Amino acid sequence: MIQTSILPDNKRKQIEIIHQITLLQQQPRTKKKVSELRKKLYKLMDKRDEVKRRIFVTNTIDGIARGLDFDDLFSIHFDRIRRRQIEVGEIAVHFDMSEKAVVKRLKKLGVIKGK
């Protein structure tokens, strides 16, 4: 799985940048370089959080759906998924569908209220 291979490499890069920042902060006139490294570190941290979230969503939905296809899921499945703070867009990505199609199904099942 590609997602899990990103995590260790990302963490290694974060540690390297933190080490560089620590060394640079001990020297005068390095604010610009430290600022650049911090920006890079924050981007890596955001990417890591994003990957962790995708892994959480995948594991949660797979655990609840237990191999069922999207059309075979009932409202109880979607209620459980939504109770775990998983957004409609994340459900759509997981099942490789449009968000509009997911919303339509959730409205039909009464999981979300229609307008």
All heavy atoms as an XYZ file, in Angstrom:
958
protein
N       0.845     -1.177      0.000
C       0.000      0.000      0.000
C       0.886      1.235      0.000
O       1.745      1.404      0.845
C      -0.902     -0.023      1.240
C      -1.753      1.201      1.398
S      -2.716      1.178      2.912
C      -4.260      0.664      2.238
N       0.680      2.107     -0.942
C       1.493      3.305     -1.110
C       1.356      4.239      0.081
O       2.324      4.831      0.535
C       1.114      4.032     -2.414
C       1.493      3.166     -3.615
C       1.787      5.382     -2.508
C       0.995      3.680     -4.934
N       0.139      4.370      0.609
C      -0.095      5.314      1.693
C       0.784      5.018      2.899
O       1.327      5.922      3.501
C      -1.559      5.285      2.113
C      -2.483      5.840      1.056
C      -3.936      5.725      1.453
O      -4.276      5.013      2.382
N      -4.788      6.422      0.743
N       0.920      3.762      3.275
C       1.715      3.439      4.458
C       3.196      3.643      4.219
O       3.936      3.896      5.156
C       1.458      1.995      4.926
O       1.706      1.099      3.850
C       0.043      1.823      5.418
N       3.648      3.550      2.970
C       5.067      3.780      2.703
C       5.411      5.259      2.782
O       6.556      5.620      2.993
C       5.459      3.217      1.336
O       4.809      3.938      0.305
N       4.424      6.125      2.623
C       4.660      7.568      2.720
C       4.982      7.956      4.157
O       5.830      8.799      4.409
C       3.431      8.361      2.223
C       3.289      8.193      0.716
C       3.527      9.829      2.581
C       2.022      8.790      0.143
N       4.346      7.335      5.107
C       4.475      7.741      6.503
C       5.905      7.657      7.036
O       6.400      8.643      7.571
C       3.502      6.950      7.375
C       2.017      7.212      7.089
C       1.159      6.333      7.977
C       1.665      8.665      7.286
N       6.601      6.518      6.929
C       7.962      6.478      7.486
C       8.919      7.448      6.791
O       9.723      8.102      7.454
C       8.402      5.036      7.256
C       7.158      4.257      7.088
C       6.170      5.204      6.475
N       8.817      7.559      5.475
C       9.695      8.465      4.745
C       9.395      9.907      5.142
O      10.311     10.707      5.355
C       9.504      8.277      3.237
C      10.481      9.100      2.428
O      11.697      9.023      2.726
O      10.043      9.831      1.532
N       8.136     10.232      5.267
C       7.728     11.568      5.658
C       8.249     11.896      7.053
O       8.791     12.966      7.293
C       6.194     11.660      5.617
C       5.665     13.039      5.902
O       5.907     13.587      6.961
N       4.915     13.579      4.961
N       8.109     10.967      7.968
C       8.568     11.182      9.352
C      10.083     11.385      9.387
O      10.579     12.248     10.114
C       8.165      9.977     10.216
C       8.426     10.184     11.680
C       7.565     11.302     12.225
C       7.728     11.436     13.716
N       6.916     12.525     14.247
N      10.801     10.617      8.587
C      12.257     10.750      8.517
C      12.639     12.150      8.043
O      13.516     12.809      8.621
C      12.844      9.694      7.584
C      14.361      9.722      7.490
C      14.909      8.751      6.449
N      14.320      8.908      5.128
C      14.605      9.905      4.271
N      15.460     10.847      4.615
N      14.035      9.963      3.083
N      11.941     12.648      7.017
C      12.214     13.988      6.502
C      11.895     15.046      7.557
O      12.630     16.027      7.695
C      11.389     14.252      5.238
C      11.877     13.481      4.032
C      10.988     13.745      2.830
C      11.411     12.907      1.636
N      10.484     13.077      0.494
N      10.803     14.853      8.291
C      10.447     15.799      9.351
C      11.550     15.876     10.401
O      11.935     16.968     10.831
C       9.140     15.385     10.029
C       7.900     15.619      9.208
C       6.650     15.212      9.944
O       6.553     15.358     11.149
N       5.678     14.683      9.211
N      12.053     14.737     10.807
C      13.108     14.696     11.820
C      14.374     15.393     11.316
O      15.017     16.145     12.057
C      13.399     13.239     12.249
C      12.184     12.702     13.025
C      14.666     13.145     13.086
C      12.220     11.207     13.283
N      14.716     15.178     10.046
C      15.887     15.839      9.464
C      15.720     17.364      9.483
O      16.647     18.094      9.840
C      16.100     15.367      8.027
C      16.619     13.948      7.907
C      16.687     13.482      6.458
O      16.467     14.284      5.531
O      16.952     12.278      6.258
N      14.536     17.831      9.111
C      14.290     19.272      9.075
C      14.330     19.856     10.480
O      14.902     20.931     10.703
C      12.951     19.575      8.371
C      13.063     19.257      6.877
C      12.542     21.028      8.580
C      11.750     19.329      6.125
N      13.746     19.179     11.437
C      13.774     19.656     12.830
C      15.220     19.757     13.313
O      15.596     20.729     13.975
C      12.941     18.730     13.742
C      11.446     18.884     13.406
C      13.198     19.028     15.212
C      10.544     17.851     14.062
N      16.029     18.780     12.964
C      17.447     18.801     13.343
C      18.147     20.005     12.698
O      18.917     20.718     13.363
C      18.112     17.489     12.923
C      19.551     17.408     13.279
N      19.992     17.293     14.580
C      20.665     17.442     12.513
C      21.309     17.259     14.589
N      21.748     17.339     13.342
N      17.887     20.244     11.417
C      18.486     21.393     10.730
C      18.055     22.714     11.372
O      18.875     23.613     11.559
C      18.096     21.389      9.251
C      18.737     20.286      8.443
C      18.217     20.253      7.012
O      17.392     21.059      6.621
N      18.706     19.285      6.240
N      16.763     22.812     11.690
C      16.255     24.037     12.325
C      16.944     24.263     13.666
O      17.363     25.376     13.985
C      14.718     23.968     12.503
C      14.026     24.086     11.145
C      14.230     25.061     13.451
C      12.522     23.839     11.189
N      17.096     23.208     14.441
C      17.741     23.309     15.751
C      19.175     23.810     15.607
O      19.615     24.694     16.351
C      17.735     21.946     16.459
O      16.393     21.480     16.544
C      18.321     22.042     17.847
N      19.894     23.268     14.644
C      21.275     23.701     14.428
C      21.335     25.159     13.948
O      22.185     25.935     14.395
C      21.963     22.793     13.410
C      22.247     21.361     13.877
C      22.838     20.542     12.732
C      23.190     21.355     15.064
N      20.440     25.528     13.040
C      20.459     26.885     12.507
C      20.067     27.935     13.543
O      20.553     29.059     13.508
C      19.528     26.990     11.294
C      20.048     26.355     10.011
C      18.955     26.343      8.948
C      21.275     27.097      9.493
N      19.186     27.569     14.448
C      18.753     28.528     15.465
C      19.879     28.896     16.421
O      19.813     29.914     17.097
C      17.552     27.976     16.239
C      16.281     28.013     15.437
C      15.109     27.407     16.179
O      15.274     26.552     17.038
N      13.916     27.851     15.828
N      20.902     28.097     16.458
C      22.035     28.370     17.334
C      23.023     29.339     16.679
O      23.969     29.787     17.312
C      22.750     27.061     17.694
C      21.879     26.116     18.491
C      22.496     24.740     18.644
O      23.589     24.468     18.179
N      21.768     23.857     19.307
N      22.792     29.654     15.398
C      23.685     30.544     14.673
C      22.985     31.878     14.402
O      21.773     31.925     14.234
C      24.083     29.919     13.330
C      24.782     28.581     13.465
C      24.970     27.915     12.115
O      24.738     28.507     11.087
N      25.398     26.660     12.143
N      23.757     32.950     14.333
C      23.152     34.255     14.035
C      22.772     34.368     12.547
O      23.323     33.667     11.703
C      24.257     35.248     14.393
C      25.519     34.475     14.298
C      25.171     33.044     14.610
N      21.834     35.218     12.237
C      21.414     35.559     10.865
C      20.961     34.344     10.035
O      21.393     34.146      8.904
C      22.521     36.294     10.123
C      22.850     37.652     10.718
C      23.852     38.358      9.864
N      25.184     37.794     10.021
C      26.176     38.362     10.674
N      26.014     39.522     11.222
N      27.331     37.774     10.771
N      20.111     33.539     10.604
C      19.600     32.381      9.866
C      18.075     32.349      9.845
O      17.480     31.319      9.542
C      20.127     31.070     10.485
O      19.731     31.003     11.855
C      21.622     30.943     10.361
N      17.440     33.482     10.148
C      15.983     33.521     10.250
C      15.297     33.106      8.952
O      14.307     32.390      8.970
C      15.507     34.909     10.667
C      15.762     35.228     12.105
C      15.195     36.583     12.459
C      15.504     36.894     13.915
N      14.912     38.175     14.321
N      15.822     33.568      7.816
C      15.190     33.253      6.533
C      15.243     31.748      6.260
O      14.251     31.145      5.857
C      15.867     34.024      5.398
C      15.197     33.835      4.065
C      15.830     34.680      2.983
C      15.124     34.436      1.670
N      15.730     35.182      0.580
N      16.402     31.166      6.475
C      16.556     29.722      6.237
C      15.673     28.926      7.195
O      15.030     27.948      6.791
C      18.035     29.326      6.400
C      18.319     27.872      6.146
C      18.102     27.495      4.699
C      18.502     26.054      4.472
N      18.060     25.548      3.187
N      15.602     29.338      8.452
C      14.759     28.663      9.443
C      13.293     28.767      9.023
O      12.536     27.797      9.099
C      14.980     29.246     10.862
C      13.923     28.741     11.832
C      16.368     28.878     11.368
N      12.900     29.941      8.542
C      11.528     30.149      8.101
C      11.189     29.230      6.926
O      10.111     28.633      6.881
C      11.326     31.610      7.705
O      10.038     31.811      7.202
N      12.097     29.111      5.978
C      11.888     28.224      4.827
C      11.768     26.768      5.276
O      10.910     26.023      4.783
C      13.040     28.370      3.833
C      13.075     29.700      3.121
C      14.352     29.905      2.324
O      15.191     28.984      2.235
O      14.511     31.014      1.763
N      12.619     26.367      6.197
C      12.579     24.987      6.693
C      11.280     24.710      7.461
O      10.712     23.623      7.352
C      13.787     24.697      7.580
C      15.123     24.524      6.857
C      16.271     24.459      7.855
C      15.109     23.286      5.983
N      10.821     25.691      8.205
C       9.558     25.520      8.941
C       8.391     25.336      7.984
O       7.511     24.508      8.214
C       9.304     26.712      9.864
C      10.083     26.632     11.130
C       9.595     27.654     12.132
N      10.345     27.511     13.370
C      10.768     28.512     14.112
N      10.503     29.748     13.743
N      11.435     28.285     15.218
N       8.363     26.115      6.902
C       7.309     25.969      5.900
C       7.332     24.555      5.306
O       6.288     23.923      5.139
C       7.471     26.998      4.790
C       7.091     28.408      5.196
C       7.302     29.382      4.065
C       7.087     30.807      4.523
N       7.390     31.775      3.466
N       8.524     24.090      5.005
C       8.676     22.745      4.450
C       8.201     21.690      5.467
O       7.509     20.735      5.116
C      10.140     22.512      4.081
C      10.409     21.269      3.305
C      11.884     21.215      2.866
C      12.172     19.960      2.096
N      13.575     19.881      1.680
N       8.554     21.895      6.728
C       8.146     20.982      7.792
C       6.630     20.946      7.922
O       6.026     19.877      8.034
C       8.778     21.404      9.120
C       8.382     20.595     10.355
C       8.827     19.143     10.213
C       8.986     21.218     11.608
N       5.981     22.115      7.897
C       4.524     22.165      8.029
C       3.837     21.456      6.855
O       2.822     20.783      7.043
C       4.030     23.603      8.145
C       4.467     24.283      9.418
C       4.771     25.631      9.441
C       4.599     23.581     10.610
C       5.176     26.269     10.616
C       5.012     24.208     11.781
C       5.295     25.545     11.770
O       5.701     26.164     12.935
N       4.386     21.593      5.653
C       3.821     20.898      4.492
C       3.920     19.388      4.674
O       2.988     18.648      4.374
C       4.529     21.325      3.203
C       4.125     22.692      2.718
C       4.828     23.028      1.423
C       4.491     24.439      0.987
N       5.204     24.820     -0.232
N       5.070     18.926      5.167
C       5.244     17.488      5.407
C       4.270     16.997      6.479
O       3.693     15.910      6.355
C       6.685     17.185      5.837
C       7.741     17.245      4.748
C       9.135     17.162      5.367
C       7.541     16.120      3.744
N       4.082     17.797      7.506
C       3.170     17.413      8.578
C       1.734     17.346      8.064
O       0.983     16.434      8.407
C       3.296     18.392      9.745
C       4.626     18.269     10.477
S       4.974     19.614     11.621
C       3.757     19.321     12.879
N       1.361     18.300      7.221
C       0.018     18.292      6.640
C      -0.187     17.056      5.773
O      -1.238     16.413      5.821
C      -0.231     19.552      5.809
C      -0.401     20.804      6.662
O      -0.620     20.671      7.885
O      -0.301     21.908      6.088
N       0.829     16.732      4.983
C       0.735     15.556      4.107
C       0.603     14.288      4.952
O      -0.194     13.403      4.645
C       1.960     15.469      3.200
C       1.895     14.353      2.187
C       3.064     14.403      1.232
C       2.946     13.320      0.193
N       4.036     13.372     -0.776
N       1.376     14.204      6.005
C       1.318     13.042      6.890
C      -0.070     12.913      7.521
O      -0.647     11.837      7.581
C       2.393     13.148      7.973
C       2.467     11.956      8.904
C       3.663     12.121      9.853
N       3.684     11.103     10.864
C       4.252      9.912     10.745
N       4.841      9.596      9.607
N       4.233      9.037     11.725
N      -0.618     14.038      7.989
C      -1.957     14.023      8.582
C      -3.003     13.591      7.562
O      -3.930     12.846      7.884
C      -2.321     15.397      9.143
C      -1.518     15.757     10.383
O      -0.898     14.854     10.988
O      -1.510     16.947     10.746
N      -2.849     14.061      6.335
C      -3.783     13.697      5.259
C      -3.738     12.189      4.987
O      -4.783     11.549      4.852
C      -3.422     14.481      3.994
C      -4.333     14.232      2.826
C      -3.886     15.002      1.594
O      -3.508     16.180      1.719
O      -3.915     14.408      0.506
N      -2.556     11.644      4.934
C      -2.408     10.205      4.690
C      -2.990      9.409      5.854
O      -3.701      8.416      5.648
C      -0.925      9.828      4.443
C      -0.736      8.326      4.423
C      -0.439     10.444      3.147
N      -2.717      9.852      7.075
C      -3.283      9.172      8.248
C      -4.804      9.202      8.210
O      -5.464      8.218      8.542
C      -2.787      9.822      9.543
C      -1.402      9.436      9.941
C      -1.070     10.095     11.266
C       0.232      9.622     11.840
N       0.505     10.231     13.142
N      -5.362     10.337      7.797
C      -6.822     10.459      7.711
C      -7.377      9.488      6.665
O      -8.389      8.819      6.901
C      -7.202     11.905      7.370
C      -8.676     12.142      7.160
C      -9.464     11.979      8.427
N     -10.892     12.136      8.147
C     -11.831     12.038      9.035
N     -11.540     11.810     10.293
N     -13.080     12.166      8.702
N      -6.714      9.393      5.504
C      -7.180      8.466      4.464
C      -7.130      7.025      4.949
O      -8.026      6.234      4.665
C      -6.364      8.633      3.187
C      -6.830      9.823      2.349
C      -6.118      9.870      1.045
N      -4.856     10.546      1.291
C      -3.821     10.540      0.494
N      -3.841      9.864     -0.613
N      -2.728     11.186      0.799
N      -6.091      6.684      5.678
C      -5.974      5.324      6.216
C      -7.092      5.071      7.225
O      -7.733      4.010      7.213
C      -4.585      5.100      6.849
C      -3.515      5.076      5.763
C      -4.549      3.807      7.667
C      -2.088      5.125      6.282
N      -7.350      6.051      8.090
C      -8.433      5.928      9.070
C      -9.780      5.732      8.373
O     -10.566      4.860      8.742
C      -8.480      7.173      9.969
C      -9.745      7.296     10.765
C      -9.958      6.509     11.883
C     -10.735      8.186     10.385
C     -11.141      6.611     12.620
C     -11.918      8.301     11.107
C     -12.117      7.508     12.225
N     -10.055      6.557      7.361
C     -11.321      6.469      6.629
C     -11.466      5.106      5.972
O     -12.505      4.451      6.084
C     -11.435      7.613      5.584
C     -12.584      7.367      4.612
C     -11.606      8.948      6.281
N     -10.421      4.660      5.298
C     -10.460      3.358      4.618
C     -10.699      2.230      5.608
O     -11.576      1.379      5.397
C      -9.137      3.111      3.857
O      -8.987      4.137      2.871
C      -9.119      1.755      3.190
N      -9.946      2.215      6.685
C     -10.099      1.148      7.682
C     -11.472      1.176      8.339
O     -12.074      0.128      8.575
C      -9.011      1.241      8.746
C      -7.644      0.889      8.207
O      -7.521      0.255      7.160
N      -6.608      1.302      8.901
N     -11.969      2.369      8.631
C     -13.276      2.499      9.275
C     -14.393      2.015      8.354
O     -15.236      1.208      8.759
C     -13.532      3.961      9.694
O     -12.485      4.366     10.585
C     -14.866      4.101     10.388
N     -14.392      2.500      7.121
C     -15.447      2.103      6.187
C     -15.368      0.611      5.890
O     -16.391     -0.078      5.875
C     -15.391      2.941      4.896
C     -15.752      4.397      5.204
C     -16.330      2.371      3.840
C     -15.613      5.350      4.037
N     -14.162      0.101      5.679
C     -14.013     -1.341      5.427
C     -14.501     -2.166      6.611
O     -15.114     -3.218      6.432
C     -12.564     -1.693      5.108
C     -12.139     -1.232      3.722
O     -13.020     -0.863      2.917
O     -10.920     -1.218      3.453
N     -14.242     -1.693      7.816
C     -14.677     -2.411      9.009
C     -16.186     -2.425      9.162
O     -16.767     -3.407      9.620
N     -16.825     -1.344      8.763
C     -18.276     -1.256      8.877
C     -18.963     -1.962      7.709
O     -19.931     -2.692      7.894
C     -18.726      0.224      8.964
C     -18.243      0.826     10.288
C     -20.240      0.352      8.830
C     -18.393      2.329     10.373
N     -18.451     -1.755      6.498
C     -19.083     -2.325      5.302
C     -18.841     -3.828      5.182
O     -19.650     -4.544      4.592
C     -18.569     -1.618      4.054
N     -17.737     -4.303      5.713
C     -17.382     -5.731      5.689
C     -17.547     -6.362      4.303
O     -18.209     -7.375      4.129
C     -18.196     -6.495      6.708
C     -17.959     -6.029      8.125
C     -18.516     -7.011      9.124
N     -18.484     -6.482     10.467
C     -17.422     -6.481     11.264
N     -16.291     -6.975     10.844
N     -17.489     -5.986     12.476
N     -16.966     -5.699      3.316
C     -16.940     -6.262      1.972
C     -18.160     -5.976      1.114
O     -18.211     -6.377     -0.041
N     -19.147     -5.283      1.651
C     -20.337     -4.968      0.864
C     -20.051     -3.830     -0.106
O     -19.262     -2.937      0.181
C     -21.501     -4.559      1.780
C     -22.049     -5.626      2.716
C     -23.080     -5.016      3.667
C     -22.665     -6.762      1.931
N     -20.700     -3.864     -1.251
C     -20.607     -2.772     -2.206
C     -21.454     -1.603     -1.722
O     -22.348     -1.776     -0.887
C     -21.096     -3.223     -3.588
C     -20.152     -4.213     -4.244
O     -18.927     -4.118     -3.997
O     -20.634     -5.069     -5.007
N     -21.224     -0.453     -2.290
C     -21.932      0.758     -1.874
C     -23.450      0.571     -1.930
O     -24.166      0.926     -1.002
C     -21.513      1.946     -2.756
C     -22.188      3.223     -2.392
C     -21.755      3.969     -1.317
C     -23.279      3.678     -3.131
C     -22.390      5.162     -0.972
C     -23.909      4.861     -2.793
C     -23.460      5.603     -1.721
N     -23.944      0.010     -3.024
C     -25.392     -0.153     -3.200
C     -25.997     -1.181     -2.254
O     -27.218     -1.236     -2.097
C     -25.717     -0.516     -4.649
C     -25.428      0.634     -5.604
O     -25.535      1.803     -5.174
O     -25.092      0.367     -6.764
N     -25.166     -2.014     -1.644
C     -25.654     -3.038     -0.721
C     -25.696     -2.560      0.731
O     -26.178     -3.283      1.604
C     -24.790     -4.296     -0.816
C     -24.850     -4.920     -2.202
O     -25.902     -4.794     -2.866
O     -23.850     -5.531     -2.625
N     -25.181     -1.365      0.985
C     -25.161     -0.837      2.343
C     -26.523     -0.246      2.713
O     -27.213      0.323      1.877
C     -24.083      0.238      2.487
C     -22.645     -0.231      2.286
C     -21.700      0.950      2.319
C     -22.244     -1.262      3.309
N     -26.884     -0.397      3.979
C     -28.140      0.141      4.489
C     -27.864      1.396      5.308
O     -26.715      1.744      5.591
C     -28.849     -0.907      5.367
C     -29.290     -2.123      4.599
C     -28.595     -3.316      4.716
C     -30.399     -2.070      3.763
C     -28.998     -4.441      4.013
C     -30.807     -3.184      3.052
C     -30.104     -4.382      3.174
N     -28.942      2.029      5.735
C     -28.802      3.270      6.502
C     -28.002      3.051      7.790
O     -27.253      3.934      8.207
C     -30.168      3.872      6.825
O     -30.931      2.979      7.593
N     -28.134      1.894      8.402
C     -27.383      1.626      9.642
C     -25.875      1.688      9.392
O     -25.111      2.185     10.227
C     -27.799      0.287     10.282
C     -27.214      0.192     11.682
C     -27.388     -0.888      9.428
C     -27.863     -0.865     12.546
N     -25.440      1.197      8.228
C     -24.012      1.263      7.888
C     -23.566      2.714      7.758
O     -22.528      3.109      8.302
C     -23.742      0.528      6.569
C     -24.008     -0.932      6.627
N     -25.068     -1.503      5.976
C     -23.367     -1.945      7.257
C     -25.072     -2.801      6.188
N     -24.044     -3.101      6.974
N     -24.369      3.501      7.038
C     -24.001      4.902      6.827
C     -24.080      5.703      8.123
O     -23.278      6.610      8.342
C     -24.872      5.526      5.741
C     -24.576      4.980      4.372
C     -25.518      4.229      3.691
C     -23.346      5.196      3.771
C     -25.249      3.715      2.433
C     -23.056      4.682      2.513
C     -24.022      3.946      1.839
N     -25.040      5.366      8.980
C     -25.110      6.034     10.289
C     -23.833      5.775     11.088
O     -23.286      6.682     11.708
C     -26.325      5.544     11.090
C     -27.635      6.136     10.606
O     -27.602      7.217      9.991
O     -28.686      5.506     10.837
N     -23.380      4.547     11.066
C     -22.141      4.200     11.785
C     -20.938      4.929     11.193
O     -20.058      5.404     11.927
C     -21.910      2.696     11.744
C     -22.871      1.919     12.601
C     -22.640      0.442     12.482
N     -23.646     -0.298     13.245
C     -23.942     -1.561     13.027
N     -23.321     -2.246     12.080
N     -24.856     -2.156     13.763
N     -20.887      5.001      9.879
C     -19.785      5.696      9.204
C     -19.810      7.182      9.571
O     -18.790      7.771      9.929
C     -19.876      5.498      7.675
C     -19.543      4.049      7.304
C     -18.940      6.462      6.944
C     -19.855      3.682      5.866
N     -20.978      7.785      9.499
C     -21.094      9.219      9.789
C     -20.833      9.524     11.263
O     -20.294     10.578     11.594
C     -22.481      9.727      9.385
C     -22.802      9.537      7.911
C     -22.379     10.636      7.046
N     -23.209     11.792      7.378
C     -22.886     13.022      7.079
N     -21.787     13.280      6.450
N     -23.666     14.022      7.401
N     -21.187      8.608     12.161
C     -20.919      8.814     13.589
C     -19.424      8.868     13.876
O     -19.008      9.389     14.912
C     -21.552      7.687     14.421
C     -22.866      8.108     15.037
C     -23.364      7.093     16.042
N     -24.390      6.291     15.372
C     -24.428      4.973     15.325
N     -23.524      4.255     15.922
N     -25.385      4.353     14.688
N     -18.646      8.326     12.995
C     -17.188      8.349     13.168
C     -16.558      9.563     12.477
O     -15.368      9.579     12.192
C     -16.600      7.050     12.662
C     -17.062      5.901     13.559
C     -16.285      4.667     13.401
N     -16.647      3.631     14.338
C     -17.800      2.982     14.415
N     -18.795      3.299     13.614
N     -17.999      2.022     15.284
N     -17.396     10.570     12.217
C     -16.945     11.859     11.675
C     -16.367     11.753     10.268
O     -15.476     12.517      9.888
C     -15.919     12.529     12.612
C     -16.324     12.602     14.061
C     -17.618     13.352     14.287
O     -17.809     14.409     13.728
N     -18.511     12.801     15.081
N     -16.854     10.809      9.483
C     -16.406     10.671      8.099
C     -17.366     11.459      7.217
O     -18.573     11.279      7.283
C     -16.322      9.184      7.692
C     -15.241      8.499      8.527
C     -16.033      9.046      6.199
C     -15.111      7.028      8.323
N     -16.815     12.329      6.418
C     -17.596     13.230      5.580
C     -18.101     12.524      4.319
O     -17.542     11.507      3.891
C     -16.733     14.434      5.168
C     -16.173     15.228      6.328
C     -17.254     15.976      7.091
O     -18.222     16.420      6.456
O     -17.118     16.101      8.317
N     -19.120     13.111      3.719
C     -19.716     12.562      2.495
C     -18.665     12.473      1.384
O     -18.586     11.478      0.662
C     -20.923     13.409      2.038
C     -21.428     12.965      0.677
C     -22.041     13.336      3.068
N     -17.850     13.500      1.270
C     -16.791     13.497      0.252
C     -15.809     12.358      0.433
O     -15.333     11.771     -0.543
N     -15.498     12.042      1.676
C     -14.577     10.936      1.952
C     -15.225      9.595      1.610
O     -14.553      8.687      1.115
C     -14.157     10.968      3.420
C     -13.305     12.171      3.762
C     -13.055     12.340      5.246
O     -13.975     12.079      6.063
O     -11.922     12.723      5.594
N     -16.525      9.481      1.862
C     -17.254      8.266      1.480
C     -17.216      8.115     -0.040
O     -16.973      7.026     -0.566
C     -18.712      8.310      1.986
C     -18.752      8.321      3.514
C     -19.513      7.126      1.443
C     -20.114      8.617      4.108
N     -17.438      9.223     -0.744
C     -17.427      9.202     -2.210
C     -16.066      8.763     -2.748
O     -15.990      7.919     -3.650
C     -17.796     10.581     -2.752
N     -15.007      9.300     -2.177
C     -13.656      8.926     -2.623
C     -13.405      7.444     -2.356
O     -12.872      6.729     -3.209
C     -12.582      9.799     -1.924
C     -11.187      9.248     -2.151
C     -12.674     11.240     -2.405
N     -13.804      6.979     -1.188
C     -13.583      5.577     -0.835
C     -14.256      4.627     -1.822
O     -13.667      3.631     -2.235
C     -14.089      5.287      0.578
C     -13.919      3.857      0.978
N     -12.712      3.357      1.416
C     -14.777      2.812      0.977
C     -12.847      2.066      1.679
N     -14.090      1.716      1.417
N     -15.494      4.946     -2.193
C     -16.239      4.070     -3.098
C     -16.074      4.467     -4.563
O     -16.749      3.914     -5.429
C     -17.728      4.060     -2.713
C     -18.004      3.288     -1.463
C     -18.281      3.942     -0.280
C     -17.975      1.901     -1.455
C     -18.546      3.232      0.893
C     -18.226      1.182     -0.304
C     -18.512      1.852      0.872
N     -15.187      5.412     -4.838
C     -14.898      5.873     -6.194
C     -16.176      6.311     -6.910
O     -16.509      5.835     -7.999
C     -14.173      4.776     -6.992
C     -13.521      5.320     -8.251
O     -13.183      6.515     -8.265
O     -13.363      4.557     -9.218
N     -16.900      7.195     -6.253
C     -18.159      7.715     -6.776
C     -18.136      9.236     -6.683
O     -17.291      9.812     -6.011
C     -19.339      7.195     -5.940
C     -19.452      5.704     -5.878
S     -20.785      5.197     -4.805
C     -22.195      5.654     -5.785
N     -19.135      9.848     -7.315
C     -19.257     11.297     -7.172
C     -19.939     11.598     -5.840
O     -20.718     10.787     -5.326
C     -20.078     11.886     -8.318
O     -21.443     11.530     -8.191
N     -19.638     12.746     -5.313
C     -20.249     13.158     -4.055
C     -21.763     13.298     -4.227
O     -22.535     12.967     -3.328
C     -19.634     14.479     -3.592
C     -19.952     14.831     -2.166
C     -19.134     15.993     -1.645
O     -17.999     16.197     -2.098
O     -19.656     16.695     -0.768
N     -22.174     13.744     -5.403
C     -23.594     13.908     -5.701
C     -24.334     12.567     -5.620
O     -25.434     12.488     -5.073
C     -23.756     14.525     -7.093
C     -25.156     14.912     -7.450
C     -25.189     15.604     -8.805
C     -26.607     16.009     -9.164
N     -26.647     16.728    -10.444
N     -23.720     11.506     -6.149
C     -24.341     10.179     -6.111
C     -24.455      9.666     -4.673
O     -25.461      9.051     -4.299
C     -23.535      9.196     -6.958
N     -23.443      9.943     -3.859
C     -23.471      9.515     -2.455
C     -24.567     10.269     -1.711
O     -25.343      9.667     -0.954
C     -22.099      9.724     -1.779
C     -22.175      9.456     -0.284
C     -21.050      8.828     -2.417
N     -24.655     11.574     -1.927
C     -25.685     12.384     -1.272
C     -27.073     11.879     -1.661
O     -27.954     11.746     -0.809
C     -25.519     13.885     -1.625
C     -26.736     14.692     -1.209
C     -24.256     14.443     -0.987
N     -27.252     11.577     -2.926
C     -28.547     11.078     -3.400
C     -28.934      9.794     -2.664
O     -30.063      9.647     -2.196
C     -28.487     10.839     -4.912
C     -29.781     10.395     -5.527
C     -29.635     10.209     -7.030
C     -30.923      9.681     -7.640
N     -30.789      9.484     -9.087
N     -27.983      8.875     -2.531
C     -28.256      7.602     -1.845
C     -28.530      7.833     -0.352
O     -29.430      7.220      0.216
C     -27.068      6.656     -2.022
C     -27.147      5.377     -1.228
C     -27.602      4.231     -2.075
N     -27.379      2.983     -1.355
C     -28.354      2.144     -1.069
N     -29.570      2.372     -1.481
N     -28.097      1.042     -0.399
N     -27.753      8.697      0.275
C     -27.950      8.970      1.699
C     -29.300      9.642      1.962
O     -29.949      9.354      2.970
C     -26.804      9.827      2.247
C     -25.421      9.172      2.256
C     -24.375     10.135      2.784
C     -25.412      7.887      3.034
N     -29.714     10.509      1.053
C     -31.034     11.128      1.187
C     -32.124     10.074      1.018
O     -33.103     10.065      1.765
C     -31.219     12.241      0.156
C     -30.475     13.506      0.490
C     -30.718     14.566     -0.570
C     -29.963     15.849     -0.271
N     -30.160     16.862     -1.333
N     -31.960      9.203      0.049
C     -32.948      8.149     -0.216
C     -33.117      7.247      1.017
O     -34.216      6.835      1.338
C     -32.513      7.323     -1.425
C     -33.464      6.227     -1.816
C     -32.970      5.465     -3.027
C     -33.895      4.311     -3.356
N     -33.376      3.517     -4.472
N     -32.009      6.954      1.682
C     -32.044      6.094      2.873
C     -32.449      6.850      4.141
O     -32.659      6.259      5.186
C     -30.673      5.438      3.084
C     -30.249      4.412      2.033
C     -28.810      3.984      2.280
C     -31.173      3.211      2.026
N     -32.517      8.183      4.044
C     -32.899      8.995      5.199
C     -31.768      9.265      6.162
O     -31.991      9.703      7.293
N     -30.544      9.041      5.735
C     -29.383      9.300      6.582
C     -29.144     10.796      6.712
O     -28.794     11.286      7.784
C     -28.122      8.581      6.031
C     -26.892      8.917      6.840
C     -28.346      7.086      5.987
N     -29.324     11.510      5.617
C     -29.254     12.969      5.654
C     -30.577     13.513      5.123
O     -31.245     12.864      4.318
C     -28.051     13.536      4.853
C     -28.086     13.096      3.395
C     -26.754     13.121      5.484
C     -26.989     13.700      2.550
N     -30.922     14.663      5.582
C     -32.196     15.260      5.183
C     -32.063     15.928      3.826
O     -31.076     16.589      3.545
C     -32.646     16.273      6.224
C     -32.816     15.653      7.596
C     -33.810     16.429      8.400
C     -33.924     15.958      9.818
N     -34.246     14.602     10.037
N     -33.067     15.734      2.985
C     -33.083     16.355      1.660
C     -33.643     17.755      1.713
O     -34.411     18.097      2.589
N     -33.214     18.560      0.775
C     -33.693     19.949      0.707
C     -34.788     20.059     -0.314
O     -34.905     19.383     -1.242
C     -32.538     20.889      0.337
C     -31.535     20.990      1.440
C     -30.448     21.961      1.073
C     -29.431     22.067      2.187
N     -28.353     22.939      1.895
